[in-house]
Amino acid sequence: MKTENLPFLACPYCSGNLEISSIYRSEDDIIKSGNLCCVVCKKTYEIVNYIPRFVPSRNYAASFGLEWLKHARTQYDSYSGVSDSEDRFFNETQWPRDLRGQHILEVGSGSGRFTEQAASTGAFVVSMDYSCAVEANYASNGSKPNVMIVQGDMYSMPFKKSLFDKLFCFGVLQHTPDVRKSFMSLPPFLKPEGELVVDVYKKPLVPFLSTKHYVRPITRRMNPDKLYKLIRSYVDFMWPLCNAIRKIPKIGSTLNWLLLVADYSRWHSDLKGNMLKEWAYLNTFDLLSPKYEQPQRIKTVQRWFKDACLIDIEVAYGYNGIEGRGKRKKSEGIERNGI
Ligand SMILES: C[S@@+](CC[C@H](N)C(=O)[O-])C[C@H]1O[C@@H](n2cnc3c(N)ncnc32)[C@H](O)[C@@H]1O
């Protein structure tokens, strides 16, 4: 963590300013290990492996930590050869490619495939995740001068309010214990007229047609390590059959999903062979392991945006199910924060 980035942070308990209270190791002015202390309530927080940590190392997102450490690069465009993350980031946010001078907050960054996209705009990106996936993100994006990575919880965010020009939260809300509360935690961190973009799974019309509906009650409670090994063996075992099924016109990949193998060939015909299989390992685990999965209705998402008093609201079916955009009002008071 760089000292110059301290003004973004605030105590997650009392919103007080933080100061660096100790430095155990630093390299080239970057703190590798040390402590932050709240000047108001005196709570302390560790900096471990360059990342300020505001949450316990074990929490409900442990399966995501494992998933993104095992698949730290799998969904990066530069690794997979498909432009999935770039297309989704710019289509979903509708933000321009040049955002120099702006501050973006990313909530629930996983391995950081969207952090890379946000950073490519030249904006300063503060990227937070609840799990140890922050380590994977740091390895890919941490050395960029316009990126800061933080381990924190969206229910008690360690940032100053009214600070960010833009905030995005992709693939996260449905995996939290109280989805409305998670959404509501986001707008206060935007400046007046700051833009919010979120997505969330949509509720299926007939959930009992989806095989995962029957399996998740068991798998979501399993030890993530054991489940990951089991899923790899299962995908390896099923793969020759899945390759044959995929050739059935129109319904091949859907049948594979019903057999609980996440087959992305329908969306990415360029993903082939081992890369397609790697995505299958990652996404089959992602399908079955999260502790929480709470898809939503479009009307519910529209109501959240209205209840949060956002303006210029657009909520539609799109990436990941439902995507929504809105802006904070101009007239809302801004808290002075020194950035
Ligand atoms: C499905 S992953 C999506 C990661 C990334 N946005 C992407 O789409 O590649 C969901 C992420 O949300 C994070 N998450 C879950 N609950 C959270 C919380 N309360 N605060 C911050 N992040 C959270 C998980 O740790 C996980 O990395």
The ligand as an SDF file (V2000), in Angstrom:
LIG
                    3D

 27 29  0  0  0  0  0  0  0  0999 V2000
  -18.7020  -14.2080   -8.5830 C   0  0  0  0  0  0  0  0  0  0  0  0
  -17.4000  -13.2950   -7.8660 S   0  0  0  0  0  0  0  0  0  0  0  0
  -17.2960  -11.9600   -9.0380 C   0  0  0  0  0  0  0  0  0  0  0  0
  -15.9030  -11.4150   -9.1450 C   0  0  0  0  0  0  0  0  0  0  0  0
  -15.6910  -10.3710  -10.2540 C   0  0  0  0  0  0  0  0  0  0  0  0
  -16.5230   -9.2050  -10.0570 N   0  0  0  0  0  0  0  0  0  0  0  0
  -15.9470  -10.9980  -11.5990 C   0  0  0  0  0  0  0  0  0  0  0  0
  -17.0860  -10.8630  -12.0920 O   0  0  0  0  0  0  0  0  0  0  0  0
  -15.0410  -11.6410  -12.1400 O   0  0  0  0  0  0  0  0  0  0  0  0
  -18.1620  -12.5040   -6.4780 C   0  0  0  0  0  0  0  0  0  0  0  0
  -17.1640  -11.7610   -5.5980 C   0  0  0  0  0  0  0  0  0  0  0  0
  -17.8760  -11.0090   -4.6140 O   0  0  0  0  0  0  0  0  0  0  0  0
  -17.1200  -11.0170   -3.4330 C   0  0  0  0  0  0  0  0  0  0  0  0
  -17.9810  -10.6870   -2.2800 N   0  0  0  0  0  0  0  0  0  0  0  0
  -18.9590  -11.4250   -1.7280 C   0  0  0  0  0  0  0  0  0  0  0  0
  -19.4690  -10.8000   -0.6400 N   0  0  0  0  0  0  0  0  0  0  0  0
  -18.8070   -9.6180   -0.5140 C   0  0  0  0  0  0  0  0  0  0  0  0
  -18.8560   -8.5440    0.4280 C   0  0  0  0  0  0  0  0  0  0  0  0
  -19.6960   -8.5630    1.4630 N   0  0  0  0  0  0  0  0  0  0  0  0
  -18.0230   -7.5040    0.2630 N   0  0  0  0  0  0  0  0  0  0  0  0
  -17.1450   -7.4780   -0.7920 C   0  0  0  0  0  0  0  0  0  0  0  0
  -17.0420   -8.4770   -1.7080 N   0  0  0  0  0  0  0  0  0  0  0  0
  -17.8610   -9.5420   -1.5690 C   0  0  0  0  0  0  0  0  0  0  0  0
  -16.5670  -12.4430   -3.3780 C   0  0  0  0  0  0  0  0  0  0  0  0
  -15.4510  -12.5560   -2.5220 O   0  0  0  0  0  0  0  0  0  0  0  0
  -16.2460  -12.7140   -4.8380 C   0  0  0  0  0  0  0  0  0  0  0  0
  -14.9000  -12.4590   -5.1750 O   0  0  0  0  0  0  0  0  0  0  0  0
  1  2  1  0
  2  3  1  0
  2 10  1  0
  3  4  1  0
  4  5  1  0
  5  6  1  0
  5  7  1  0
  7  8  2  0
  7  9  1  0
 10 11  1  0
 11 12  1  0
 11 26  1  0
 12 13  1  0
 13 14  1  0
 13 24  1  0
 14 15  1  0
 14 23  1  0
 15 16  2  0
 16 17  1  0
 17 18  1  0
 17 23  2  0
 18 19  1  0
 18 20  2  0
 20 21  1  0
 21 22  2  0
 22 23  1  0
 24 25  1  0
 24 26  1  0
 26 27  1  0
M  CHG  2   2   1   9  -1
M  END
$$$$
